[in-house]
Every structure is written in C-alpha cells, then in structure tokens.
Amino acid sequence: QNIDDKNIIEPKNLKTKTLFYPDEIVSQMDMLAHSLENKNLIETQKRLEKKGLPKGVAVLLYGAAGTGKTESVYQLAKKTNRKVYHVDISEAKSCWFGESEKRIKRIFTNYRNMCESCMRHKENIPILLFNEADAIISKRKDVGSSNVAQTENAIQNIILEQMETLEGIMIATTNLCNNMDSAFERRFLFKIKFDKPGINERLHIWKNKLPLLTDEEAKLLAGKFDFSGGEIDNIVR
C-alpha cells in the first residue's frame, strides 16, 4: 500500500534557504549534516551494528517556537538528498479506542517500506519527521486518570519500541523539551537546542528577508525588537 503522497516531500521540491543560527548551533548543525551524508551514515550504522547497538539515528531539535527547527530538517534533507516522510500528529490520533495505536504502527510500517523501496532504487534513506511532537514525547500520564491518558501512554510505548529497532533516520521537533519523558531522552543520539536569535542573527535575517533595508535600518530593527526568525518572516509577509 502506497503512503499518501501528501506526507512525502521530495528533496527536489524543497527550496534552498539560508538559515542564520548562533555560533554554537552552527557547529552542531554542521556536525549533524556531516553525520547524515550518505557515506558517513552508512559507516556509522555499520559500527553501531558491529557493537550490537540500534542502527537508527534519532535526532531531537528543541527550543522556542519560530526558531527554524522544521526548516532546518528540510534543509538537511535537501543537503543530503533525502525524502521526508512528514508525520502530522493530529492525523495520527483518532477518537476511536485502539485506532490511534494502529495508525502509529502503520506510520512505522510505511516508513520501513519506504526505506526498503529507496534502497532498491539506490536512493538515500528518507527522514521520518515527527513535527511538533510535544504531545507524544511528553512525560507519561497516570494511567488511572482517563482513557485518553491510557491511549497516549500506549502510543508512547509503541514509539519507544519502534525507536529501538529503527534502521533509518527519525527527527522530532518540539517546543517543550523540559516536559520530555526520560525514556525518550535516552533514545535520541543528537539533541540540539534552538535558542531565539541574538542581535547579530536578527540583523542578518532582516537583511536576508528585506534586502531593501539599509544596514542601519536592519541594525535598528534587530536591536529594538526581540523577534524570532518566524516572527520576522510573518512581518515581512
């Protein structure tokens, strides 16, 4: 069964964008991009397998809203020539008892099939993206509180199990890392925190989004308003 095309993003359909990060994020994102280059990923997976460790690479991008976490995933996919299987958490949940768990299992089955198809066609392993994953990686609830809590805990258990046997790349983005369940924290190989941009980054974002601004105007806006990249994007639009 084919995965719904609306959930698959081809690298050729992703626009190359310049993202401006603080220096500490630049070095971490460069390291991540280097690790996801196909040759390096294959070598890493061989070493992990040799040590009897899970071969999958799980990445967590967390921090304030509008700081470029999702766009960073897209740019990683573009740079490493990988498809993105974008999971909409709201679509994965159902009001019917037991249906949500089936949908989550189906997502991982679809992803495995997608990986196998890519390998057959000599394409790079795709990225499984759980965007805005706050609802599924937060601390587990008291099971006696409600049926909803039981369902959410069951979903989390399924995802934790699937991460153990994952052979591809899973990236989750979240705004609420402080509320993350410790069982998830241990399973992420890379964890990168996205802070709001500083004055220097804001200046570059303003100039990049509105080239008509003079250096002085961009400097004034960057210094006066503590906006995230997403907020500046909205103002420009």
N, C-alpha and C positions, 0 to 999 in steps of 0.2 A: 504494500500500500504506500502510495506516494505521500510525502509530507506536504501539507498545504503550502503552496508557493509563497503565500504572503508572509510566512515565517522565515523564509530563506532569503538572505541578502548576498548577492554575488559580489565579489571584490571589484569587478569591473563597473558595478553600479554605485560604488562608494566614491564620493568626491574627495580628492586630496585636500586637506585643510591644515593650516599652520596653527598649532596649539602652543600657548605660552604658559609654561609651568615655572614655579620657583625652582632654584638650582637643585635642591635635594630630590625633588620629584623627577627632574630631567634625568638624573643619573639612574634612578630606579626604573623609569620607563625605558631608558636605553638598554638596561640590563635585561628587562623583560622581553623587549623586542628582539634582542640578540638571542635570547633563550628560545624564542618561538620561531626563529629562522629554521627552515625545514631540516637542514643538515644537523644543526645543533640539537633540535628537538629529538631527532632520531637517535643521536648519540646519548642524550640524557636518558631516554626511555630504555635503551639497551643497558645502561649502567644500573638503572633502577631495577630492571627485571633481573639482572645478574645478582643483585643483592636481595632478591625476593621481596622487593617493595612495590607498592602500587605504581603502575606506569603512567597514570593520568597526571596531568598538570592542572591544578586548581588554583585560581587567582581571585583575590578579593580586592576590589577597588572601593574604598570607602571615604566618606567625608561630606562636607557641606554640599547642598543642592546647587546646581548650576556651575560646578567647577570643572566640568568636561570629562566626567567618568565614562559615560556612554560613548561620547565622540572618540575618546581615547581607544576604546575597544574597536570601533570602526576603523580608526587609523592604523591600529595594529594589524587588523585583518587585511587592510589594503596593502600595507607594507610587506606582510608575509604571504600575500596572495592566498587568503583563506576565505571560504564562505562562512557566513554567520547564521546559525540557527537561533533565531531570536525568540525566546520564550516570554509570552505575556502571562504573568502570574494570575491575573484576574480571569483569563480564559481557562487556565488550568484548574481553577476551582469550580465546584458545582454545588448546587443546593441539595442535590440528591445524595443520600447516605451511601458511602462507598464509591461514588463515581469519581470524586477528586483523586483518590488514590490510584484508580485505574488510569486516569489522564496523566498523572505524573509518571507512572511506569511507562506509559505509551511514549512520553517525551524521550525518555532514555532509550527505549527500543528504537524509536525513529532515529535518534542520534547515532546509535551503533550501526544501523543500516546505512545511514548517510556516510559514516566513516568507511565502511566496507566498500560502498559504491565509489567513493573518492579514491581509495587505494586501488581498486580495479581499473579505474580510469587514469591512474598515475597522477592524481591531483593531491594537493596538500590536505591534511586532516583539517576539518572545519572546526570552528569555535562554537561551543554551546554557551549562549549568553542568557543568564538569568538577570534581567534588568530590574532595578528597584526591588531587590529581593528581601527587603526588610521583613516582610510577612512570613517568609519561610525559613529564615535562619535566626530568628529572634529566640530568646530563652523559651524553653518549653513550659507549657502551662500545666496547672494542676488538673489531672485528668477527670477529677470528680466535679469540676466546675461546670462543664457543659459538653454537649455533643460536638460543638464547634471546636472546643479545645482538644477533644479526642481526635477529631479529623486532622487538625493542624499538626498535632504530635505525630500522627501516623504518616502524614506527608513528609515531615522532617526525617523520620526514621527511614523512609524509603530513599530519600535523597542522600542521607548519610551512607546507607548501604551501597547505593549506586556509585558514590564517590570513591569507595574502596576498590571497586572493580573497573572504574573509568579508565579507558585507554587513550582518550583524546585530550581535549583542552576545554575546561569549563571555567568561565569567568562570571562572577557575580558582582553586581554593584549595589551599594546600599548607603543610605544617609545615616543610619543608626547603628554604628559598629559597637557602641557601648552596651547595647542590648543583645549582642550576639551570643548564642549558646556556645559554651566552651567546646562541645563536641565538634562543632563546625570550625571553630578557630584552629583546632589542631590539624584539620584536613586541608587547609589552604597552604600551598607551597610558597606563594608570593602574597604578601599583604602590603598594599600601598595606600597611604593616607593622602587625600586630596584636600589641602587647605585652600581657603579663599585666596585669590591672587593678591600679592603685595602691590605697592605703588608702581614699581618698575614693570611688573607684568600687566597691570591695568593700562599703563601708558601704551605698551605695545599692542594690547587688544584694541584700544580705542583707535590707534593709528591704522591697524590692520583692517578694522571694520569700517572706518570712516576716513579714507585716505585724504579727503578734502581738508581735514583738520591740520592746522599748523602744529609744530612741536610744542609751542607754548600753550595752545588750546588743549591739546591732549594731556599735557602735564597738569594743567589746571583741573580738568575733569577727573584725572586719575587721583589727584591729591584731595579733591573736595568730596568725592563720592566713593564709599567703600562697597562697590558693586562686585558681584561675581561675574564671571565671563558670560554666563547665561543671561544675567540681568542686562549686561551691556548689549548683548545680542538682541534682546527684546526692544531696548531703547532704539537701537539702530533700525530695526524693522519698523 
